[in-house]
Amino acid sequence: MSAVNLAEVYSKISELDAAQWPRTEALLALLDRVEPMTQQQARACGELRAKTRHAGLSLGDRACLALAIELGAEVYTADRAWKQINIGVPIHLIR
């Protein structure tokens, strides 16, 4: 997971009831690793803006995709809009 995406997760959690924090922290503990955003990923993220604008992808979404491109990894998302884009990495819907 990109550190940028983790920041988004924590932002969303901060909006929740404090009782949700322990459960969320337990789930986040399952992460293998958190990758910092590199300068190359930042550039890719910016370049992805034009290619993904029609699908409404956020900065965090593009950070996730930039990391996947760099790692040659597959992407898993619940956001159906991601199926509208084709950037050379496999995108799988989880629901």
N, C-alpha and C positions, 0 to 999 in steps of 0.2 A: 504494500500500500504506500502511496505517496504521502509524504508529510503534509502536503497541501490538502489532500483528501482527509487525513486524520484531523486537521484543523477544522474542516467542515463538519466532521462527525462531532467533535467537541462543541462546536457552535450550536449544532442542533440539540445536543444533549443539554446544554446550558439553558435551553428554553423549556425543558421538561421539569417535572416534579423531581425534587431532590431524591425521592425514593427510587427513581430509575437509575441513578448513578451506579450503585453496586452491580446491578445486572449488566449494565453497559460495559463497565470496567472489566467484568469477567469475560465478556465476549471479546473485547479488545485485547485481552491477554492471550487470546488464541492466535493473534497475528504472528506470523513467522518473523517479519522484519518490517521496519518502516524506512523507506528510501527518501533521502533528502532530494530536493529538486536541484538538478544540475543546470548549468548555463545552457547546455545543449537542449535539455528538456524545456527550459523556459522559452528558448527560441522556437522549438517545435510547437509548444503550446500557443504561442502567438501566431504561427503560421497556420495552425489548425482552425483559427477563428473564421477565416473565409470559407473553409471547407465544411464547417459544421454549423454555421450561423443559422441555416434554414431549419435545423433540428433544435435550436434553442439551447445548445450546450453551454454550460457555465465555465468559468475559469477552472474550477475544481474538476469538472468533467474532462476538460481538455488536458489538465495536468495528469489525470489518470491515463488518458490515451497516449500522451507523450511518453510516459513511463513504459507503457505496454509496447510502444514502437521501439523504444531503446532496448528493452529486454527481449523483444521478439515474443512477447507473452500474449495469451488470450485474455479477454476482458469479460467479466461477468457483471451484469447490471439488471436492475429492475425497471429501468427507464426505457420504455418502448421506443422513444424517439431515437435512441442510439442505433436502431436497426435501419434508419434512414441514411446512415452515413457509411461510406466505404473508404477506409484509410489504410487498408492493408493489414489489419490485425483482425483475427476472429472475434466477433462480439456475440456473446451468449446471453439470452434473457433468462433470468432465474424464476420468473413467474409469468 
